[in-house]
Amino acid sequence: MSCFILPDSIVKEIEAACARFWWGSTPEHRRVHWKKWQNLCSPKAMGGMGFKNLSVFNQALLGKQVWRFLQRPNSLVARVFKAKYFPYSSIWEASTSSTSSYIWKSLLWGRNLVAKGVRWQVGNGKSISVYNSRWVPIPWDFKLASPRVLQHDAMVSCLLQEDDNWNKQLITSAFLYFEAEAILTLPRPSIHHHNHDSIDTYCWHMDNKGLYTVQSAYVRPEKISVSNFPLL
C-alpha cells in the first residue's frame, strides 16, 4: 500500500470481507448491514467506529514516499526517479505518460495529497516568492491575498532585516492585517540555531512539528487545503 495504488476492486473486496465479519455474516447466514461501511470508517467522535478507509489510507502512505523525495532529494531512489521522470523540473510539475511505470503513477496520486498541505518553511527566504509561493500559515492555500505593493518577483528574503528577523514595519505596511500577523508568527531559524544562511525547506502544515505523518494526512484530509498544486 505504500508503493502502489490498490485497485478499487481489491479495496471493495477487502472492505466487504471486513463488513461481513463485523456484522457476523457467514456463507450460511447473511446478516443485515445496518450502516454503510463508509459511515463505520468515520471517527468515533463523529458516530463511526474508526475503521480504516483503505483508499484514503493508501493515498496517505504513498504521500509519505513523496515527502521523503522532498526531504531527501539526494537519496538514490529520489535521484533515479528525478532522472527518469522530471530531470528539468520539480516533482510538482512532473506528469505521467503512456510509458510511465505503475509505481510512478501511484506516487503522483500520493503527491496530490501532499500538495494540498505542504508549504514553505522560511529559512533565508531566497527560494520563496512573496506573492506566488505557498508559505504563509493561513487557512486556505497559504498564499497572500494582499494587493501587490512590492515588486512582482520579490522574494521573502526582502522581508528580513540584517539580523535575520522579520522587518515588522515593512510587513505591516505591505500586507493585510491578518496576513501580516501570520507572517510575524513564523519562527526565525537564527533565533534558535544562530544560522544566518538557513535554507528554505518544506513543512507539512497539518503537523505541529511540520513533518508529514501518515496519521495527520489520514485523519484530517477534509481540513487540508483544496487547491490543486502549489506554486513552490
N, C-alpha and C positions, 0 to 999 in steps of 0.2 A: 504493500500500500504506500510505502514511502518512495517508491521508484516508478510506479506505473498507475495510470488511471484504471480503476476497476470497472469493467464493462457493466452497464446498467443491468443486464440480465443476471450477472453474478450477484450484484448488490441486492436485487429483488429476491433472488433465491435464498440468500443468507438471511435477509430480514424476514422472509416468510417462514423460514425454519425457526428463527428466534420467536416470532409471534406465535407459532403453533405450540412451541414449548411453554411460552409464558401463559397461554390460555388453557394449557393442558390437553391439547388436541393429540389424538393418536390416529393411526391409519384406520382403526376400527371405530373410533368415536370422535367425531368432529365437534368442537366446541365453538360457541359464538364468540367472536372477537368484538368486545363491547366498545373498543376505541380504536381509531386508526393508529397505525404504527408511528406515523409522524407525530401524533399527539403524545404518544408514550416517550418519544425522544426529546420532548421538551423538558427543561429543568423542573425539578420537583417544586420549586417555588412558583412555577407557572402552571402547576396542575399535572405535570407529566411524571415520568418515572426516571428520567435522566439517562435513558438508554442512548447509545451512540448512534448518531445518524452517519452511516458509513460513508456516504458520498461526501458530506461536509468534512468528516474526519480525514478521509482520503486526500482531499484538497489541502487541508491544513498540514498534513505530513509532507506532501510534495512542496508546499511553501517553505518548509524547513530546509529542503535541499537548495532552493533558490536563495534563501537567506545565507546559507554557507558560501554560495558563489559570491555574494556581495561582501561578506566579511573576510573571506579568504580567496581573493582573486588570483593569487599566485600559487594556489594549490594545483596539483597535477590535473585533477578532474575539471576544475574551472578553466584551466588553460586549454585543455583538449576541446571542451565544448565551445569556448570562445573562438578558437582557431577554425572550427568547423562551421559554426552557425552564425556568429556575429563578429567576424575579425575586425571590422572597421566601425563598429558602433558599440553601444552598451546593451545589456540584456533587455533593457526596456524597449529598445527599438527592434529587437530580434523577432523573427517571424518563422513560420513553418513553410515547407514546400512539399511537393509530392514525394520527394526522396528523403524527407526528414524521418528519423527513427521514432519509434513509438515512445521511447523514454523521453526524447526531446519534446514531443508534443505534450506529454504528460507534465513535464516540468513547466512548460509555458502556461498550462492550466493552473498550476500552483502559483506561478508568477502573478496571475490575475488577482489572486487573493492578497499576496504580499503587496502588490502595487496600491491597494486600497488603504493600507495602514502604515506605509513607510514614509518617512520624511527625513530631511537632512538634520544632522546634529552639528551645530556650528562649531568649527574649530577656528581656523584663521579666516574663514569666510571667502576665500579666494575662488572656490569652486561653485559657489551658490549665487544664483541670480536673485536679486531682491524681488523682482516682480514676476519672474517666470518659474522659479523653483518652488518646491513644496518644503517649507522649513519653519513656518510659524505654527505653534500649537493652538490652533483654533478649530472648532468642531465641525469643519466641513472638508475642504480639500487642502488645507494647510497653506493656501496661497493668499497673498494680500489682496484686499479689495479696495484699498485706498487709492485715491487719484494719484497718477504718476507725476510727482513733483521732482523726483530725482531723474537722472539720465536713464533712458530706456534700458541700457545694458549695464546699469550699476550692479556691482557685486556687494554682498553682505559685508565684505571687509571694509567698505567705506563707512559703515555704521559703527566701527570700532575706533577707540581712541588709541593713542600711543602706548598707554599702559595696558592695552588689550581688554579694557572694559567697554561696556556699551556707551555710546555717545547719547546720553539721555536727552539732551536738548535737541539734537538733530532728529532723533526718533520720535519724540513727542510732537515735533512740529511737522514732520513729514507724513505721519500715518494717523489713521483714525484712532480714537482714544483706546478702544478695546484691543486693537491690534498692537498699539504701542505698549500697552500693559503686558500683553502676552509675550512680546519680544523681550522686554526687560526682565521677565521672569526666567528666561533661558539662562542656565548657568554658563559661566565662562571657564574653560579648562584651566586657564592660567591661575585662577583663584585657588584651585585645589592642587594643580600639578606644576605650577610655575613654568609652563611650557608655552612660550610666546609664538610658536610656529606650529601649533597643533593642527593636523589636517582635518578636513571636513569628513565626516563619516555618516553612514546611515543609522537611523534608530527606528525602532518599532513603537509607534505611538500608543499601542494598546497595552503596553507593559511599563510598569513604573521604572524599571531599570533600562528601558529602551531596547531590550533584547527580544527577538522573536521567539515565542514559545508556541508549541502546538496547542496547548491549553488555551492561551489567550486568543489564538486565531479561531479555535473551535467554539468556545463557549460564548463568544460575543461577536459573531460575524455580522449581526444586524447593526452593530454600533460602529462598524468600520466605514470610513468614507466611501461614498458610492461613485466617485469619479473613476474613469476607465484606466488611465495610465498617468503616472506622474511625469511632469517635465523636469527631470532631475539633472 
